[in-house]
Amino acid sequence: MDWLQLSGKTVLVFGVANRKSVAFHIGRTLSECGAEVVYVVRSPERKESLSKLLGEAPVYVCDVEHEDQIARLRDEIAEQYDTLHGMVHSIALAEYEGGAKPFHETPKAAFLRSVDVSCYSLLALSNAFKEMFDRDAAVVTISISTTRMASESYGYMAPIKAALDSSLAFLAKSFSRFSRVRFNAVGASLLKTSASAGIPGYVDAYLYAEQVIPRKEALRTEEAAQVAAFLISPRSSGINAQNIIVDAGMSINYFDRDIVERAMRP
């Protein structure tokens, strides 16, 4: 039964780096639901390294920092496909060389590059593919469960994710002038991905999250992927310009009695 109504739909998925990537889990979920998934990765080397993992699925290359590569990708996709029913933007970049720094010491170059890759790329890709999107297509990006929690290890990425979240409203509004394309985000709490492992202090934060979450188990990547698939599907047609929080209840439980007691012990 095709409850999500994804059978035969073509979805472009950006951001697979390895088996632990959110984008990989989203692509696999979409494929299981009958969609044709077209992957886009950052480099020829990554395409080669993913050849066994992605099997026979079509894989294209585009480094979103370069406008000419985005234009080339659009032309390549247009040669093979008439219509895109969805796009998944699971792209982020942060540079933590030298360890985490106080937020006020964030290097300008690192911040601006991260904005370009992690946020502006959503605008650039949406604009590039606007003529290919089905009138009722859906675009989903991967955000975080809160940008107001000043996690020192996550650093300047939280304000950039806040900009990404804000962009959803403006993209939804501007696209509404000529289409019904929807823009939403999956606001996932801490996940066990290779990219996250490179963030200073992330492992401790992940283990802490497991204690805060009521079920005492961190959010699984496939759980976030399933919400992304729903947001791509026509079944979510009434949801637009939203960050759907997927945190297994973490945000309701910061004052868990046992955690507070442990923290207050001398």
N, C-alpha and C positions, 0 to 999 in steps of 0.2 A: 504493500500500500504506500503510495507516494504522498504521505500526509503533508510534507513540507513543500510539495509541488516544485521540486528542483530537478526532476527528471528531464533530461534534454537541455537544461540551461547551461550556458557557457559562463564560467566565472574565472576572472584573472586574479591570481594570488601572488602577491609580492612578499618576499622576505624569508624564504626557507634557507636556513644555513646548515641544519643537520636534523637528526631524528627528534631532538628535543624541542625544536622550534615551534612556537605557537602556530606559525603559518603552515608548517607541515601537518600538524594535527587538524587544522581547519580544512586544508586541502583534502586530507584523507576522509574527514567527516562528510564533506561535500560530495566526494566521489562515491561514498557508501550510499548517499541519498540520490544517486543517479545523475549528478551534474558532471559536465565535462570541465575538468580543471586544467587551466593553462598556467603554468608557473613562470615567474620571472625572478631571476637571481642576479646577484650583483656583478659577477665576473665569469669569464670563461673557465677559470680554474674551479670556481664553485660549481658550475654546471657539470664539469667533469667529475668532481668528487661526489655529486648527488646522483649520478647516472643510475646506480643500482637502487638507490632508495626510492627514486621517483619512477623507475621502470619505464613504461612506454609513454608516459604523459609528456606532452609537448613542453619544452623548457626554452625560454628566451633569456637573453642577457641584457641588463640595463643598469648602469650606475646612475642613480637619480640625481647625483650632484652635477650631472652634465646635461644641459638642455638638448644638445644635439642627439644624445643617446635616447632621450625620451621621445623625441620626434621620430627617430629611426625605429624605435620599438613600435610606436603607433602605426607606422607604415607597414612594418612586418606583420603585425597582428591583423591589420585591415586586409592584407593580401590573403589571409587564411580564414578569417571569420567575418561574417556580415554584422553580427550583433553580439554585444556583451550584456549579460543579464545581471552581472554583479562584479564587484572588484573588492579584494581584500588588501588593505594596506597594513602590513605588519613590519614596518621599517623603523629602526631607531639607531642612533649612534651617540655615544658619549665617550669622552676621552678621560680616563682616570690615571694617566701616567703620573707617577710620583705620589699616588694615593689620594684619598679624598681631602679636599681643601675646605676651609670655611667658605660659606656661600659668597661672602663679600670679596673673596679672593679669586673668584671664578675668572679664568682667562677669557678675554674678549673673543679671541679667535676660536677657542673651543666652544664657547657658548653659541656663537653665530653659525659655526659649522653644524652644530647639533640642531639648531633651529631649521637650517636648510634641509638636512636629511630627515629629521624626525617629524617635522611639521609642514614646512613649505612643500615638500614632495607630495603631500596629499593634494594640495591645490594644483600643483603642476600636472600630476597624473590625471586628476579629474578633468582638468581643462583639455588635456591632450586627447582624452578618449570620449569627450562629450558627444561627438557625432556618432560614436559607435554604440553608446548606451541605449538599451531598450528604454522606451518611455517610462516604464515602471521599474527600472533597474535599482539596485541597492549597492551602496558603498559602505564598507565597514572598516574601521581602523581599530588598532589596539592601543588602549590608553591604560590608566591605572585607577585603582578604586578611590583614591582621594589625592588631590593636589594641595590640600590644606594641612596635611600632616608633615611637619618639618623633619623628615627623616634625614639625618645628617649624611648617611652613607649614600642616599640617592641623589642628594645635592641638587645641582641646577637642572636636572632632568624633569623635576616636578613642575617648575614654571613653564617648561617647554611643553609638557603634556597638557598643562592648563591652556596654553595657546592652541594646541591641537583640538582640545574639547570645544573651545570657543569657535574655532573654524567651522565646526559642524553646522552651527546655526547660520553662518553667513553663506556657506556652500549650499545648504538646503534652500535658503531664500533666493540666492542668485540663480540656481538651477530651476527654481519653480517658475521662472519667467518663460521657460520653453519646454519643460519636461515635468515628470513626477518622480524623478530620481531622489532617493532617500539617502541620508548620510547619518550614520550612527557609529558609536564606539562601544567596545567591550571594555569596561573598567575592571580589569582583573586585579586581585590582590597578589601577593607574592607567589611566584611560580618557580618551579625547578627547571630552569633553562640554562643553556651554556652561556648565553649572553649575560644573564643575571649573575652567574657565578663570578664574572669579572668585575662586579661592583664591590669595592671595599666594604667589608662589614655585612654583606648581604646574607651570608650563610647564617650568621647569628640572628639577623632580623627574621629570616625565614623560619628558624627554629622557634623564635619567640611567637611568631604568628601562629604556629601550630598549637601553642599553649593558649592563645587568646581565642582562637576559633572554637566555638562551642563543641564541635565534634572531635576536637583535638587532632585534627588532620588537616594539613594545608590544602589549599585549592589545587586540584589536578589540572594539568594543561588541557586535557580532553574536555573538562567541564567548561572551560572558557571557550574552547573550539565549538562546542555544541551550541552555545549561545550565539556565537558568530554566525554559524550556519542558519540558525533561526532568523537572525537579522537580515541575512542575505535573501531568505525565502519570502515569497509572497504572503506567507502566514503572518508576517510582522508588518504588513502594509500600513497599519495605523501608528507605527513608531517612526519618528523622524526627528533628527537634530538632538538625539539623546545619548548620554553615556550610561549604559546599562551596567550597574554595579554587580559584579560577580565576585563575592568575597567569602562565601560560605558562612556568612554571619559574623565575620571578624569585627565589623564596625559597631556591633551592639554589645561587645563583651570586653571592652578595655578595662572595666572595673570588676572583672571576675573576682570573686571573694578569695579564692585560693591564691591567685596571682598577687593581689593586694597584700595578703598576709605574708607571703614570701618576701615581697619588697620591703615590708615594714619591720621585718625581723632584724634585730641588732647584729 
